[in-house]
Amino acid sequence: MIIPPELNGATIPGGCDDCTAEQGLAEVQPGIWTLNVRHDATCPTWRRIQQARGGSS
């Protein structure tokens, strides 16, 4: 899949059913992209992820 360069740095609403998360799209190297879900601080899904990683929210 080819991702248009105009989407680099885009914020996309959604990504979690438990909060009003946003997704961030970024090109980290030419042709290599990341999509990160940024959860709300009070999101129960994010808290479970942090607990599973051994960290705190």
HELIX and SHEET records of a PDB file:
HELIX    1   1 PRO A    5  LEU A    7  5                                   3    
HELIX    2   2 PRO A   44  ALA A   52  1                                   9    
SHEET    1   A 3 THR A  11  PRO A  13  0                                        
SHEET    2   A 3 GLU A  22  GLN A  29 -1                                        
SHEET    3   A 3 ILE A  32  ARG A  38 -1                                        
END                                                                             
